Amino acid sequence: MRPSITMAVVAGLLATQGCTAAAPAPEAPPPTPTVGQPVVLDARVPGWETAAWLAEDAFCVRVARVDGKRMEGKENEFVFCDPAPEALDTLGPPLLPTKPMPYAAPLDPQQREIILVGPVRGAVTSVSVTMFGQTATAAVHQLPATRNRQIGAYAVWLPRDGGERDGMNLSDITAVVGRAADGHVVTQLD
């Protein structure tokens, strides 16, 4: 019994000293755009810019600290890649495939608002998002895409509420409306 206790103690000491059999996996670099470059959607917070791109089957958003030029490092850049909505992979009429997603960075200096970023398909030139009774509208920026797809992205800032982890829940978004260049509604989510 004593040798097994001794082995357990030695294994525990080695583990606390960082001498384990398995080394941590290296961190994978963020996916690169399938075509083109990331497109800047927002630079409202001084020193930060929010960009989006398509990478394989992912819709990616990067929030980066910029002071005249982009700065490298984990504390200066946050990349979020989620599976792209399937509707973006096909040609079709204007569409808002999902509600915009909230991102914790960049932080509004007064921390009263949160940035939300979403994709669109087709001839949508602006998107209005309503949350907590307030509406914000943003221009749609076209993303480089393959196979003649017309895909864009937008970023809006809306008030946050302290009740949830990120100051909101997707159910707090009560309307998302996409408009064509002439101002007519061409797609919407409720």
C-alpha positions as CSV (number, residue, x, y, z in Angstrom):
1,M,0.0,0.0,0.0
2,R,2.8,2.4,0.8
3,P,4.4,2.3,-2.7
4,S,1.1,3.3,-4.3
5,I,0.7,6.3,-1.9
6,T,4.3,7.3,-2.6
7,M,3.7,7.1,-6.4
8,A,0.5,9.2,-6.0
9,V,2.4,11.9,-4.1
10,V,5.3,12.0,-6.6
11,A,2.8,12.2,-9.5
12,G,1.0,15.0,-7.8
13,L,4.2,16.9,-7.1
14,L,5.3,16.5,-10.7
15,A,2.0,17.8,-12.0
16,T,2.1,20.9,-9.8
17,Q,5.6,21.6,-11.1
18,G,4.5,21.4,-14.7
19,C,6.1,18.0,-15.4
20,T,3.2,16.2,-16.9
21,A,3.3,13.6,-19.7
22,A,1.1,15.7,-22.1
23,A,2.2,19.1,-23.2
24,P,-0.5,21.7,-23.8
25,A,-1.6,22.0,-27.4
26,P,-0.3,25.0,-29.3
27,E,-2.9,27.6,-30.0
28,A,-4.2,27.5,-33.6
29,P,-4.0,30.7,-35.6
30,P,-7.3,32.3,-36.6
31,P,-8.7,31.2,-40.0
32,T,-7.7,33.4,-42.9
33,P,-10.2,34.8,-45.4
34,T,-11.1,32.4,-48.2
35,V,-10.8,35.3,-50.6
36,G,-9.9,39.0,-50.1
37,Q,-9.1,40.6,-46.8
38,P,-11.1,41.3,-43.6
39,V,-13.5,44.2,-44.1
40,V,-13.6,46.9,-41.4
41,L,-17.2,47.3,-40.1
42,D,-16.7,49.7,-37.2
43,A,-14.0,52.0,-35.8
44,R,-16.2,54.0,-33.4
45,V,-14.2,53.3,-30.3
46,P,-11.0,55.2,-30.5
47,G,-8.0,52.9,-31.0
48,W,-10.1,49.8,-32.0
49,E,-11.6,48.4,-35.2
50,T,-14.1,45.6,-35.8
51,A,-13.7,43.6,-39.0
52,A,-15.4,40.6,-40.6
53,W,-14.6,38.0,-43.2
54,L,-15.6,34.5,-44.5
55,A,-13.2,31.6,-44.0
56,E,-14.2,28.3,-45.4
57,D,-17.5,27.6,-43.7
58,A,-17.1,30.2,-40.9
59,F,-18.2,33.8,-40.4
60,C,-15.3,35.5,-38.5
61,V,-15.2,38.7,-36.6
62,R,-12.0,40.3,-35.4
63,V,-11.7,43.1,-32.9
64,A,-8.2,44.7,-32.9
65,R,-6.5,47.5,-31.2
66,V,-5.1,50.0,-33.7
67,D,-3.1,53.0,-32.9
68,G,-2.2,54.1,-36.4
69,K,-1.5,50.5,-37.3
70,R,-2.8,47.1,-36.2
71,M,-1.1,45.8,-33.0
72,E,-0.3,42.1,-32.5
73,G,-0.8,40.0,-29.3
74,K,-3.6,38.4,-27.4
75,E,-4.4,41.5,-25.4
76,N,-4.7,43.5,-28.7
77,E,-6.7,41.2,-30.9
78,F,-9.8,39.0,-30.4
79,V,-11.0,36.7,-33.1
80,F,-14.3,34.9,-33.1
81,C,-15.2,32.4,-35.8
82,D,-18.6,30.6,-35.8
83,P,-20.1,28.4,-38.4
84,A,-21.6,30.6,-41.2
85,P,-25.3,30.3,-41.5
86,E,-26.1,27.8,-44.2
87,A,-28.3,30.3,-46.1
88,L,-25.1,32.3,-46.9
89,D,-23.9,29.4,-49.0
90,T,-26.6,29.7,-51.5
91,L,-27.8,32.4,-53.9
92,G,-31.2,33.8,-53.2
93,P,-33.2,36.8,-52.3
94,P,-32.1,39.3,-49.6
95,L,-31.9,37.6,-46.2
96,L,-31.0,38.2,-42.6
97,P,-30.1,34.6,-41.7
98,T,-29.6,35.2,-37.9
99,K,-29.9,37.9,-35.3
100,P,-26.6,39.8,-34.8
101,M,-24.2,38.4,-32.1
102,P,-22.9,40.5,-29.3
103,Y,-19.1,40.9,-28.7
104,A,-17.6,41.9,-25.4
105,A,-14.8,43.8,-27.1
106,P,-14.2,46.5,-27.9
107,L,-15.8,47.9,-24.8
108,D,-17.6,51.1,-24.9
109,P,-15.5,53.4,-22.8
110,Q,-18.5,54.1,-20.5
111,Q,-19.6,50.4,-20.8
112,R,-23.2,51.5,-21.6
113,E,-23.4,49.9,-25.1
114,I,-22.4,46.6,-26.7
115,I,-21.5,46.0,-30.3
116,L,-23.5,43.5,-32.3
117,V,-22.3,42.0,-35.6
118,G,-24.4,40.1,-38.2
119,P,-24.3,38.8,-41.7
120,V,-26.6,39.4,-44.6
121,R,-27.2,37.9,-48.0
122,G,-28.2,39.7,-51.2
123,A,-29.0,43.4,-51.9
124,V,-29.3,44.7,-48.4
125,T,-27.6,48.0,-47.9
126,S,-28.5,48.9,-44.3
127,V,-29.8,47.0,-41.2
128,S,-31.7,48.4,-38.2
129,V,-31.7,46.4,-34.9
130,T,-34.1,47.1,-32.1
131,M,-33.2,46.1,-28.5
132,F,-34.4,47.4,-25.2
133,G,-36.8,49.7,-27.1
134,Q,-34.0,51.5,-28.9
135,T,-33.1,51.1,-32.6
136,A,-29.7,51.5,-34.2
137,T,-29.0,51.4,-38.0
138,A,-25.8,50.5,-39.8
139,A,-24.5,50.3,-43.3
140,V,-23.9,46.9,-44.8
141,H,-20.3,46.3,-45.9
142,Q,-19.8,43.7,-48.7
143,L,-17.5,40.8,-47.9
144,P,-15.3,39.1,-50.5
145,A,-17.1,35.8,-51.4
146,T,-16.8,33.0,-53.9
147,R,-19.3,31.5,-56.4
148,N,-21.0,34.9,-57.2
149,R,-22.5,35.1,-53.7
150,Q,-23.4,38.5,-52.4
151,I,-22.7,38.5,-48.7
152,G,-22.3,41.4,-46.4
153,A,-21.9,42.2,-42.7
154,Y,-22.9,45.1,-40.3
155,A,-22.1,46.3,-36.8
156,V,-24.4,48.3,-34.5
157,W,-24.0,49.6,-31.0
158,L,-27.0,49.3,-28.7
159,P,-27.5,49.9,-24.9
160,R,-26.6,47.0,-22.7
161,D,-28.5,45.9,-19.6
162,G,-26.6,44.6,-16.5
163,G,-28.9,41.6,-16.1
164,E,-27.0,39.1,-18.4
165,R,-23.4,38.2,-18.7
166,D,-22.8,40.4,-21.8
167,G,-25.5,42.9,-20.8
168,M,-28.0,41.2,-23.1
169,N,-29.6,38.1,-24.3
170,L,-30.5,37.4,-28.0
171,S,-34.2,37.4,-27.0
172,D,-33.7,41.1,-26.1
173,I,-33.4,41.8,-29.8
174,T,-37.0,42.4,-30.8
175,A,-36.5,43.4,-34.5
176,V,-33.9,43.2,-37.3
177,V,-34.8,45.0,-40.5
178,G,-32.8,45.0,-43.8
179,R,-33.4,47.7,-46.4
180,A,-32.4,48.1,-50.0
181,A,-30.6,51.2,-51.3
182,D,-34.0,52.9,-52.0
183,G,-35.0,52.5,-48.3
184,H,-37.6,49.8,-48.8
185,V,-37.7,46.8,-46.4
186,V,-36.4,43.7,-48.2
187,T,-36.0,41.3,-45.3
188,Q,-36.6,41.2,-41.5
189,L,-36.5,39.1,-38.4
190,D,-38.8,39.5,-35.4
